[in-house]
Amino acid sequence: MAEGIKSYLFIINDAPYGDERPYNALRLANNLIKREGTQVMVFLTADGVFCARKGQKTPDGYYNLERMVKALAARGKVAT
């Protein structure tokens, strides 16, 4: 790891909706990846893989986590 680089690993294993943990993890990851000198990786496992599912029907009052994963994947790494 290069000096001065901060690395963050997020492991998401909760279903995308019905709980705020996946949303909060993706929100934080998306904000951290914008900072200079950071490296962000997100690992989706168990029910967390459904956060990246294409064509999600977002429940009323929830953010679309598919879009959040796409934005993160464009800048960082997402593993399922």
Order of alpha helices (4+ residues) and beta strands (2+ residues): beta-alpha-beta-alpha-beta
